[in-house]
Amino acid sequence: MSVPQLLVHDHKDNVGVVVVEGLKAGTDMLCVITEDNSDFHLTSRHDVPIGHKVALVDLKVGDTVIKYGQDIGKVVAPIARGEHVHVHNLKTKRW
């Protein structure tokens, strides 16, 4: 069995977490949904550090980002499927 590069915790999530060092743009990632151990493939559009997020779907400004089945913030710049999701395009709703 191959080692996953991206973990998604819940089917409601629209981002997954990179779980390998040195993920490069263009990588065909094996993605595993831990809720039921299902899997899918997604191509990374950017180099993404371990522990950072990747969009599973296209997200537009104002969309809610869901991780671990929970609202973790809002999109402040468009994010395409496979792109790095971090502080440059995601902000908390608290402030």
N, C-alpha and C positions, 0 to 999 in steps of 0.2 A: 504494500500500500504506500502511496506517496504521502509526503508530509504536507499538510496544509500551510499556505502562506497567509491566509486571512480567516479569522473566526468571526462568525455572526452568531449572536446569542439567542435571538428570537426572530420568528418569521415576520414580525412587525417592523424590525429594524430596517433602516434605509442606509446604514453605514456598517462596515465591518472593521475589525482591528487587525493590523498587520502583526504577525507573530514570528517573523523571521528578520534577521539582520540583513541589511543591504538589498532590500527589494528595489529592483530597477524598473524604470519605465519600459513598457513593452512586455513585461512578464505576464505569461498566461498563468494566473494564480488559481490554485486549487482552494476553494472556499468551502468551509464546513459550517453548517448551522448546528450549533451544539444542542439546541432544543430537541432535535430528533436524529442527529447525526447524518442528515442529508447533505448533499454537496452539489456544487455547481462551479463553473469556471468564469473568470472575469479577468480582463486585461488591464493592468495598471497603466495609467497614462503618465505617471510621474514616478521618480524615485521617492519612496516613502519610508521614513524611519520606523523602526520597530515601535509598537505601541500607539502609533498614529492611525487615523481613520481613513478609509477609502469609501467613496460614494457607491452604493449599489444600483442607484437609479439617477437620472438627471434630476437636479434640485434647482428650483428658482428662488430668487430673493423673496424672503418672507416665509418660505417653507419651514416646517419644524423638522429637526434632525432627531431621529429615534435610534438610541443605542441601549442595549440590555432591555428593550421593550419600554424605555423611558424617554421622555422629552429632555434633551440635553441642550437645546438652544435653537436659534433661528439662523437661517442662511442670509448672509449679507452681501454675497456676490455669487453669481451663477456657478453651479458645480455640475460638471458632466459626469456621467457614469464612469467609474474607474479613476476619478481624480482624487487627489489628496484633500482631505477635509481637516482643517485646523483653524487657528485664530485669524488667518487672513480671509476666511470666507464663512466663519461660524462665530456667533456671539451668544453669550448667555442672555436669557430673557429677564434676568434679575435687574440689570442696570440698563 
